[in-house]
């Protein structure tokens, strides 16, 4: 029998990635290290966002992972030690609910205990600014510098803190963004059947609270091991939802909504049981907001986003901007640009008429509204957009483990010095280096190669005319990397 285990290595320095610091519980994510990180984060939030318009308080929230409540109490102590007032959530909640609370309460920001979509042995800390979104890289760099150059103050005596329910104001503002009555009526009449897979995470009970009507929820119980998988909205984790929707013979439009562990990301399954990533959902949302909600603004996509996104944006007169991968880059643009929406291929989508934060539950409401007002399945809406733009494609992404960081560095050096001029039999006509290396090929397919900053892992993305083209290209990339 093969034994699988998680190797416990000596912890390295605390580093913030594309959205926060994450680590293995009891290895590098410990009470002591979290306390130091939270003190530094609170101090930087106070330094950057403290003003006459903000209150000297920091919202503290958490997800449903192992020890999340205890970790959140540690963060509250750290906020107090840094000289600010912690306001602690009295229940788990989606990360965007804490971001909203920071903005709504005019706080310095929010500190959220979550490891998002990572497996159950991880926890993490996300840092949100007073504006209601992820702080930009220069802010996390300040936190890392403070951690390396100072020691945290002594732990103060435990106190009774102000607490709040993050769901109340959050649900109220989300409901105000859509015609909630029409969605409720469609569900109550049987015209719309809503299935929700919350993946044991912080979205549990959320759609029922928002809609005020019953929906069929899967995996709503707390399970810090996430059923032995990870709370990431990918097809390999959704067997129960696929089975439920494909076996349902009820009338009306059907949709399965999927949220990651802290509910800032979304995917869907349409009425025929087909998986819909945000590469599909974002074009649908662009059309819905521009046509039915009659909103305008720039569409912000990451470099890994589908080519259909700018084509749909062009149909409705929306400018397009492109960023590196990571929602904090989108949020940064949203602070200075009139935005329709900003989205990334991994499921994070945010809206210019709200805070600059990705929000799975708000995305879900917009998708339900689009279905009700168009009287169409999501798959049908996507097909109509392909016809309107004359563009259809397939997409996939794989993560390729490498044998060592030395191999990772060798692959990166090769791409920098002698990048391929042909890929899978196609001539490379362009290479974009906004984030990693994105190769545009002669037949308009593209292959993108990115590197994990913390482990020997290669991220491979591809969009092409057909699933066969995509898989051939990814297979070529795997073979190419294995030979270096």
C-alpha positions as CSV (number, residue, x, y, z in Angstrom):
1,X,0.0,0.0,0.0
2,X,1.3,3.5,-0.9
3,X,1.3,5.9,2.0
4,X,0.6,9.6,1.3
5,X,1.6,12.3,3.8
6,X,2.3,16.0,4.0
7,X,6.0,16.6,4.5
8,X,6.6,19.1,7.4
9,X,9.4,21.4,6.5
10,X,11.0,24.2,8.6
11,X,9.0,27.3,8.0
12,X,10.4,30.0,5.7
13,X,9.7,33.7,5.9
14,X,6.1,34.8,5.7
15,X,5.3,35.8,2.1
16,X,2.1,37.1,0.6
17,X,1.1,35.7,-2.7
18,X,-1.6,36.8,-5.2
19,X,-4.2,37.0,-2.4
20,X,-2.8,36.7,1.1
21,X,-0.5,34.4,3.1
22,X,-1.2,30.7,3.2
23,X,0.5,27.8,4.9
24,X,0.2,24.3,6.3
25,X,-1.5,24.4,9.7
26,X,0.9,23.6,12.6
27,X,3.9,23.7,10.3
28,X,4.3,27.2,8.9
29,X,0.8,28.5,9.8
30,X,0.9,28.6,13.6
31,X,-0.6,30.8,16.3
32,X,2.7,32.5,16.9
33,X,3.5,33.3,13.3
34,X,-0.1,34.4,12.6
35,X,0.0,36.8,15.6
36,X,3.2,38.4,14.2
37,X,1.7,38.7,10.7
38,X,-1.5,40.1,11.9
39,X,0.2,42.7,14.1
40,X,2.3,43.9,11.1
41,X,-0.8,43.9,8.8
42,X,-2.8,46.0,11.3
43,X,0.1,48.4,11.7
44,X,0.4,48.8,7.9
45,X,-3.4,49.2,7.5
46,X,-3.3,52.0,10.0
47,X,-0.4,53.7,8.4
48,X,-1.8,53.5,4.9
49,X,-5.5,54.0,5.4
50,X,-5.8,55.9,8.6
51,X,-7.5,59.3,8.0
52,X,-10.2,61.6,9.2
53,X,-12.7,59.5,7.1
54,X,-11.8,56.1,8.7
55,X,-12.4,54.7,12.1
56,X,-9.5,53.1,14.1
57,X,-11.0,49.6,13.8
58,X,-10.3,46.5,11.7
59,X,-12.9,43.9,10.8
60,X,-11.9,40.3,11.6
61,X,-13.5,37.3,9.9
62,X,-13.1,33.7,9.2
63,X,-14.1,30.7,7.1
64,X,-15.1,27.1,8.2
65,X,-11.7,25.5,8.2
66,X,-10.0,23.8,11.1
67,X,-9.4,26.2,14.0
68,X,-10.6,29.2,12.1
69,X,-12.4,30.7,15.1
70,X,-9.3,30.3,17.2
71,X,-7.1,31.9,14.6
72,X,-9.6,34.8,14.2
73,X,-9.4,35.4,18.0
74,X,-5.6,35.5,17.6
75,X,-5.9,38.1,14.9
76,X,-8.2,40.2,17.1
77,X,-5.6,40.1,19.9
78,X,-3.0,41.2,17.3
79,X,-5.2,44.1,16.2
80,X,-5.5,45.2,19.8
81,X,-1.8,44.9,20.4
82,X,-1.2,47.1,17.3
83,X,-3.4,49.8,18.9
84,X,-6.6,49.4,17.0
85,X,-10.1,48.1,17.7
86,X,-10.9,44.6,16.5
87,X,-14.5,44.0,15.4
88,X,-14.8,40.2,15.3
89,X,-17.4,38.3,13.2
90,X,-19.7,36.1,15.3
91,X,-20.0,33.5,12.6
92,X,-18.2,32.3,9.4
93,X,-18.9,34.4,6.3
94,X,-17.7,34.8,2.7
95,X,-14.5,36.9,2.4
96,X,-16.3,39.5,0.3
97,X,-18.7,40.0,3.2
98,X,-15.7,41.1,5.3
99,X,-14.4,43.4,2.5
100,X,-17.9,45.0,2.3
101,X,-17.9,45.4,6.1
102,X,-14.6,47.2,6.0
103,X,-15.9,49.7,3.4
104,X,-19.4,50.0,4.9
105,X,-18.1,50.6,8.5
106,X,-15.4,53.0,7.3
107,X,-12.8,50.7,9.0
108,X,-9.1,50.6,8.2
109,X,-9.6,47.3,6.5
110,X,-10.3,43.7,7.2
111,X,-8.2,40.6,8.2
112,X,-9.8,37.3,7.1
113,X,-8.8,33.8,8.2
114,X,-9.1,31.7,5.1
115,X,-7.0,29.6,2.7
116,X,-9.6,30.0,-0.1
117,X,-9.6,27.0,-2.4
118,X,-6.6,25.2,-0.8
119,X,-6.9,21.7,0.7
120,X,-8.0,21.3,4.3
121,X,-4.5,21.2,5.9
122,X,-4.0,24.8,4.9
123,X,-5.1,28.0,6.6
124,X,-4.3,31.6,5.6
125,X,-4.7,35.3,6.2
126,X,-6.1,37.7,3.6
127,X,-5.6,41.5,4.0
128,X,-8.3,43.9,2.8
129,X,-8.0,47.7,2.6
130,X,-10.4,50.4,3.7
131,X,-11.7,50.6,0.1
132,X,-13.2,47.1,0.3
133,X,-10.7,45.0,-1.7
134,X,-7.4,43.2,-1.6
135,X,-4.5,45.5,-0.8
136,X,-2.0,46.0,-3.7
137,X,1.4,44.4,-3.8
138,X,3.2,47.4,-2.4
139,X,1.1,47.1,0.8
140,X,1.9,43.4,1.3
141,X,5.5,44.3,0.7
142,X,5.4,46.8,3.5
143,X,3.9,44.0,5.8
144,X,6.7,41.6,4.8
145,X,9.3,44.2,5.5
146,X,7.9,45.0,8.9
147,X,7.9,41.3,9.8
148,X,11.5,41.0,8.9
149,X,12.7,44.1,10.7
150,X,10.7,44.3,13.9
151,X,9.4,42.0,16.7
152,X,5.6,42.0,17.5
153,X,4.5,43.5,20.9
154,X,3.6,41.2,23.8
155,X,0.2,39.5,23.6
156,X,-2.3,41.7,25.5
157,X,-4.7,40.3,28.0
158,X,-7.8,38.8,26.4
159,X,-10.7,41.1,26.2
160,X,-14.4,41.1,25.2
161,X,-14.5,42.5,21.7
162,X,-17.2,44.1,19.7
163,X,-18.8,41.5,17.4
164,X,-21.0,41.6,14.4
165,X,-22.9,39.4,11.9
166,X,-21.2,39.9,8.5
167,X,-24.2,38.5,6.6
168,X,-26.8,41.1,7.4
169,X,-25.5,44.2,5.6
170,X,-23.8,42.1,3.0
171,X,-27.0,40.4,1.9
172,X,-28.9,43.7,1.9
173,X,-26.5,45.4,-0.5
174,X,-26.3,42.4,-2.8
175,X,-30.1,42.1,-3.0
176,X,-30.2,45.8,-4.0
177,X,-28.1,45.0,-7.2
178,X,-30.7,42.8,-8.9
179,X,-34.5,42.4,-9.3
180,X,-34.7,40.0,-6.4
181,X,-38.5,39.8,-6.7
182,X,-38.3,38.3,-10.2
183,X,-35.8,35.7,-9.2
184,X,-37.9,34.7,-6.1
185,X,-41.0,34.5,-8.3
186,X,-39.3,32.3,-10.8
187,X,-38.0,29.9,-8.1
188,X,-41.3,29.8,-6.3
189,X,-43.2,29.1,-9.5
190,X,-40.8,26.3,-10.6
191,X,-39.6,28.3,-13.7
192,X,-36.1,28.3,-12.2
193,X,-34.5,25.5,-10.3
194,X,-31.4,26.4,-8.4
195,X,-28.8,23.9,-7.1
196,X,-25.9,25.1,-5.0
197,X,-22.7,23.3,-4.2
198,X,-21.0,25.3,-1.4
199,X,-18.2,22.7,-1.1
200,X,-18.4,22.7,2.7
201,X,-17.3,26.3,2.7
202,X,-18.3,29.8,3.8
203,X,-21.1,30.1,1.2
204,X,-23.2,27.6,3.2
205,X,-26.7,28.9,3.6
206,X,-25.9,32.0,1.6
207,X,-28.1,31.7,-1.4
208,X,-31.1,30.9,0.8
209,X,-30.4,34.0,2.8
210,X,-30.1,36.2,-0.3
211,X,-33.1,34.8,-2.1
212,X,-35.4,34.2,0.9
213,X,-36.5,31.0,-0.8
214,X,-35.4,27.4,-0.5
215,X,-32.7,26.1,-2.9
216,X,-31.2,22.7,-3.0
217,X,-27.8,22.9,-1.3
218,X,-25.1,20.3,-1.5
219,X,-22.2,19.9,1.0
220,X,-23.6,22.5,3.4
221,X,-22.3,20.8,6.5
222,X,-19.0,21.8,8.0
223,X,-16.2,19.5,7.0
224,X,-12.7,20.9,7.5
225,X,-11.3,18.1,5.3
226,X,-13.7,19.1,2.4
227,X,-14.7,15.6,1.7
228,X,-11.1,14.5,1.1
229,X,-10.7,17.0,-1.7
230,X,-10.3,20.8,-2.0
231,X,-13.0,23.5,-2.1
232,X,-12.0,24.6,-5.6
233,X,-14.8,24.9,-8.2
234,X,-13.3,22.5,-10.8
235,X,-15.1,19.6,-12.5
236,X,-13.0,16.9,-10.7
237,X,-14.6,18.1,-7.4
238,X,-18.2,18.3,-8.6
239,X,-19.3,14.7,-9.1
240,X,-22.3,15.0,-6.8
241,X,-23.5,18.2,-8.5
242,X,-23.2,16.7,-12.0
243,X,-25.1,13.6,-10.8
244,X,-27.8,15.7,-9.2
245,X,-28.4,18.0,-12.1
246,X,-28.2,15.3,-14.8
247,X,-30.7,13.1,-12.9
248,X,-33.2,15.9,-12.2
249,X,-36.2,15.6,-14.5
250,X,-38.1,18.6,-13.1
251,X,-39.5,21.4,-15.2
252,X,-38.1,24.9,-15.8
253,X,-34.6,26.3,-16.2
254,X,-31.9,24.7,-14.2
255,X,-28.5,25.8,-12.9
256,X,-25.9,24.6,-10.5
257,X,-23.9,27.3,-8.8
258,X,-20.5,26.4,-7.2
259,X,-18.5,28.5,-4.7
260,X,-15.0,28.0,-3.5
261,X,-14.1,27.8,0.2
262,X,-14.4,31.5,1.0
263,X,-17.1,32.2,-1.7
264,X,-15.2,34.8,-3.6
265,X,-15.0,32.6,-6.7
266,X,-17.8,31.0,-8.8
267,X,-18.3,28.3,-11.4
268,X,-21.6,26.8,-12.7
269,X,-23.2,23.8,-14.2
270,X,-25.9,24.4,-16.8
271,X,-29.2,22.6,-17.1
272,X,-27.7,19.9,-19.4
273,X,-25.0,19.1,-16.9
274,X,-22.1,21.0,-18.7
275,X,-19.4,22.7,-16.6
276,X,-19.1,26.5,-17.1
277,X,-15.9,28.1,-15.9
278,X,-15.6,31.9,-15.6
279,X,-14.2,31.8,-19.1
280,X,-17.8,31.1,-20.1
281,X,-19.6,33.1,-17.4
282,X,-17.8,36.4,-17.8
283,X,-18.9,36.9,-21.4
284,X,-22.5,36.1,-20.3
285,X,-22.2,38.6,-17.5
286,X,-20.8,41.3,-19.8
287,X,-23.8,41.0,-22.0
288,X,-26.3,40.9,-19.1
289,X,-24.9,44.0,-17.4
290,X,-24.5,46.0,-20.6
291,X,-27.9,45.0,-22.2
292,X,-30.3,44.2,-19.4
293,X,-28.9,46.2,-16.5
294,X,-27.9,49.0,-19.0
295,X,-24.5,49.6,-17.3
296,X,-21.3,50.7,-19.0
297,X,-17.6,50.8,-18.2
298,X,-14.3,49.1,-18.9
299,X,-14.1,45.3,-18.9
300,X,-10.9,44.3,-17.0
301,X,-9.6,40.8,-17.8
302,X,-6.4,39.0,-16.8
303,X,-3.9,37.9,-19.4
304,X,-5.2,34.3,-19.0
305,X,-8.8,35.3,-19.9
306,X,-10.6,34.0,-23.0
307,X,-10.5,35.8,-26.3
308,X,-14.3,35.9,-26.2
309,X,-14.3,38.4,-23.4
310,X,-13.0,41.4,-25.5
311,X,-15.1,40.3,-28.5
312,X,-18.3,40.5,-26.4
313,X,-17.1,43.8,-24.8
314,X,-16.6,45.2,-28.3
315,X,-20.2,44.3,-29.2
316,X,-21.5,46.5,-26.5
317,X,-19.0,49.4,-26.7
318,X,-17.1,48.5,-23.6
319,X,-13.3,49.3,-23.5
320,X,-11.0,46.4,-22.4
321,X,-8.0,46.5,-20.1
322,X,-5.7,43.5,-19.3
323,X,-3.7,42.8,-16.2
324,X,-1.4,40.1,-14.7
325,X,-3.1,37.1,-13.0
326,X,-4.4,37.9,-9.5
327,X,-7.4,39.8,-8.5
328,X,-5.5,42.4,-6.6
329,X,-4.3,43.8,-10.0
330,X,-7.9,44.1,-11.2
331,X,-8.9,45.7,-7.9
332,X,-6.1,48.3,-8.3
333,X,-7.5,49.3,-11.7
334,X,-11.0,49.4,-10.4
335,X,-10.0,52.2,-8.0
336,X,-9.1,54.5,-10.8
337,X,-11.3,53.4,-13.7
338,X,-15.1,53.3,-14.4
339,X,-15.5,49.5,-14.6
340,X,-18.3,47.3,-15.8
341,X,-16.7,44.2,-14.4
342,X,-13.3,42.7,-13.8
343,X,-12.7,39.0,-13.9
344,X,-10.1,36.2,-13.9
345,X,-10.1,32.7,-15.4
346,X,-10.0,31.1,-12.0
347,X,-13.5,32.3,-11.1
348,X,-13.0,35.6,-9.4
349,X,-15.4,38.4,-10.7
350,X,-16.1,41.8,-9.3
351,X,-18.3,44.7,-10.4
352,X,-17.8,48.5,-10.8
353,X,-21.1,49.2,-9.1
354,X,-20.0,47.5,-5.9
355,X,-16.6,47.3,-4.1
356,X,-13.4,46.4,-5.9
357,X,-13.6,42.8,-4.7
358,X,-14.4,39.5,-6.4
359,X,-17.7,38.1,-5.2
360,X,-19.1,34.7,-6.0
361,X,-22.6,35.3,-4.5
362,X,-23.1,38.6,-6.3
363,X,-22.0,36.9,-9.5
364,X,-24.6,34.2,-8.8
365,X,-27.4,36.7,-8.4
366,X,-26.5,38.3,-11.8
367,X,-26.5,34.9,-13.5
368,X,-29.9,34.0,-12.1
369,X,-31.2,37.4,-13.1
370,X,-29.8,36.8,-16.6
371,X,-31.6,33.5,-16.9
372,X,-34.9,34.8,-15.6
373,X,-35.0,37.9,-17.8
374,X,-33.8,36.0,-21.0
375,X,-35.8,32.9,-20.2
376,X,-32.7,30.9,-21.3
377,X,-30.2,28.4,-19.9
378,X,-26.7,29.7,-19.3
379,X,-25.4,27.3,-22.0
380,X,-27.9,28.8,-24.5
381,X,-26.8,32.3,-23.6
382,X,-23.1,31.4,-24.2
383,X,-24.0,29.8,-27.5
384,X,-25.8,32.9,-28.6
385,X,-22.7,35.0,-27.8
386,X,-20.5,32.7,-29.9
387,X,-22.9,33.2,-32.8
388,X,-23.0,37.0,-32.4
389,X,-19.2,37.3,-32.3
390,X,-18.4,34.5,-34.8
391,X,-15.9,33.1,-32.3
392,X,-16.0,29.8,-30.6
393,X,-13.2,28.1,-28.6
394,X,-12.3,25.5,-26.0
395,X,-10.1,26.1,-22.9
396,X,-8.2,24.1,-20.3
397,X,-5.6,24.6,-17.7
398,X,-3.3,22.1,-16.0
399,X,-0.8,22.4,-13.2
400,X,2.4,20.5,-13.9
401,X,4.6,19.5,-10.9
402,X,8.3,19.7,-11.6
403,X,10.9,17.6,-9.8
404,X,12.7,20.5,-8.1
405,X,13.0,24.3,-7.9
406,X,16.2,23.9,-10.0
407,X,14.2,22.4,-12.9
408,X,11.7,25.3,-12.5
409,X,14.5,27.8,-12.8
410,X,15.9,26.0,-15.8
411,X,12.5,26.1,-17.6
412,X,12.2,29.8,-16.8
413,X,15.7,30.6,-18.0
414,X,15.0,28.7,-21.3
415,X,11.8,30.7,-21.8
416,X,13.7,34.0,-21.2
417,X,16.7,33.2,-23.4
418,X,15.6,30.7,-26.1
419,X,11.8,30.6,-26.2
420,X,10.2,28.2,-28.7
421,X,9.5,29.5,-32.1
422,X,7.0,26.7,-33.0
423,X,4.6,25.0,-30.6
424,X,2.6,21.9,-31.5
425,X,3.4,22.4,-35.2
426,X,2.3,26.0,-35.2
427,X,4.5,29.1,-35.7
428,X,4.7,31.5,-32.7
429,X,3.6,34.9,-33.9
430,X,3.7,36.8,-30.6
431,X,4.9,36.3,-27.0
432,X,3.3,38.5,-24.2
433,X,5.3,38.6,-20.9
434,X,2.8,40.5,-18.8
435,X,2.7,37.5,-16.4
436,X,4.7,34.5,-17.4
437,X,4.9,33.8,-21.1
438,X,1.8,33.8,-23.4
439,X,2.5,32.5,-26.9
440,X,0.0,33.4,-29.6
441,X,0.2,30.9,-32.5
442,X,-0.5,31.2,-36.2
443,X,-3.9,29.6,-36.0
444,X,-4.9,32.0,-33.1
445,X,-4.7,29.4,-30.4
446,X,-2.6,30.5,-27.4
447,X,-0.5,28.8,-24.8
448,X,0.4,30.5,-21.5
449,X,3.1,29.3,-19.1
450,X,3.4,30.7,-15.6
451,X,5.4,29.6,-12.5
452,X,4.4,29.2,-8.9
453,X,6.5,31.5,-6.8
454,X,6.7,29.1,-3.9
455,X,6.9,25.6,-5.3
456,X,8.2,23.7,-8.3
457,X,5.0,23.9,-10.3
458,X,4.3,25.0,-13.9
459,X,0.9,26.4,-14.7
460,X,-0.2,25.8,-18.3
461,X,-3.2,27.5,-19.9
462,X,-4.5,27.1,-23.4
463,X,-7.4,28.3,-25.6
464,X,-7.9,26.9,-29.1
465,X,-10.5,26.2,-31.7
466,X,-11.5,22.7,-30.3
467,X,-10.9,20.6,-27.2
468,X,-8.6,18.4,-29.3
469,X,-6.4,21.4,-30.3
470,X,-6.2,22.5,-26.6
471,X,-5.2,19.0,-25.4
472,X,-2.6,18.6,-28.1
473,X,-1.1,21.9,-27.2
474,X,-1.0,21.2,-23.5
475,X,0.5,17.7,-24.2
476,X,3.2,19.4,-26.3
477,X,3.9,21.8,-23.4
478,X,4.2,19.0,-20.9
479,X,6.6,17.1,-23.1
480,X,8.7,20.2,-23.9
481,X,9.1,21.0,-20.1
482,X,10.0,17.4,-19.3
483,X,13.0,17.6,-21.6
484,X,14.6,20.6,-20.0
